[in-house]
Amino acid sequence: MQQALLLAYNAFAGHQRDWGLGITLVCLAILVSLFLHDIAYRVLGKVKHAEHRERSLLILSAQHLRRPARWIVILTAIGLVFPWIPIPAAYLGMAHKLLGIFWFLGLGWLLVAAVYLAEDLLLRRYDLHAADNLRARRIHTQMQFMRRLAITLLLLLDAGLILSLFHDSKLWHYGAGLLASAGLASLVLATAAKSTAANLLAGLQIAFTEPIRIDDVVIVEGEWGRIEEITTAYVVIAIWDQRRLVVPLSYFIENPFQNWTRQTAELLGTAFLYVDYSVPVEALRQEFTRVLESSPLWDRRVNSLQVTNLSEHTMEIRCLLSARNSSEQFDLRCYVREKMIAFIRQNYPDAFPRIRFSSLQEQTQPPAIVSTQLQRSVGQP
């Protein structure tokens, strides 16, 4: 009896020593991996502080890859000491699969972060806030769509790698049956997924034919705004009053819309004046030129004042101007209206539109009253 107890104690003590050794190895592996990871990124941090003007490849790598790389290093270190962990044989296969699943999840995270890193490296030379940002908007739009497509493909690949860890024939048998039944179900779902597929194809077409780009100024459904985001299913338009208009991608393929920055951001604008026939047009033309030259909003391309229409009461004068973009064009049009109206009110107050009345000739009225002509001017009694 004592011998049996001694054997049991020795077996338990040996088992405890094995588990203690395994746990110690795991802790050492985690500590060493974290230490090496921290040392590497501290070195990158030194580089970051040394370069203030331009972010280098190492700095961008530190920003995007730090967290996923940490988990990859930790899981790899645990995998190296895994043979010395005393896991019961019944659970050894499950433990291997669990470690493999976490490692592939970390790999997928790392690859997605690498896609964002590549996007930042490619877009760092293209500034959307530049004056002439046509090429920048084109590259940003294409890279945004390609990033989402690449991430989708990487996630599918990562899911396939995780499924490859399972070699159970029953699992693959059920999976094959599920795929076969999915073929029949896809016929039913095809109609429901028609809009999704149309938006996906529209996204591909938009990315390469470029009817719209990021930061384009558009008018959609009567709303003025800028393209803020292009996803794989819809487009987000930032309206001027801080609302957001969400439009399906297929809308821009199937419906007409206005794009004010398709080739360039430069635009022409008009300010109309309605004045009396007595106003001297040449004086207005000179004042219009002076107003434009006094404003930094004018890009000095177009300056034209013409009489474009006549009616029985007024003449229509069009002030044609140009600006670098739509926002400056709107502000310049308002500025021109204010200054031109102030000039007319100060120098030609009788030149505002007037309505003339004449009294009807009556037999009982004396001739002096019959010939009286009443005039009424806008803003004057």
Secondary structure, DSSP 8 states (H G I E B T S, - for coil): -HHHHHHHHHHHHHHHHHHHHHHHHHHHHHHHHHHHHHHHHHHHHHHHHH--SS--HHHHHHHHHHHHHHHHHHHHHHHHHGGGS---HHHHHHHHHHHHHHHHHHHHHHHHHHHHHHHHHHHTT--TTSSS-HHHHHHHHHHHHHHHHHHHHHHHHHHHHHHTT---HHHHHHHHHHHHHHHHHHHHHHHHTHHHHHHHHHHHHHHHH-SS-TT-EEEETTEEEEEEEE-SSEEEEEETTS-EEEEETTHHHHS--EETTSS-S-EEEEEEEEE-TTS-HHHHHHHHHHHHHT-TTEEEEEEEEEEEEE-SS-EEEEEEEEESSHHHHHHHHHHHHHHHHHHHHHH-GGGS-EEEEE----TTS-HHHHT-EEEEETT--
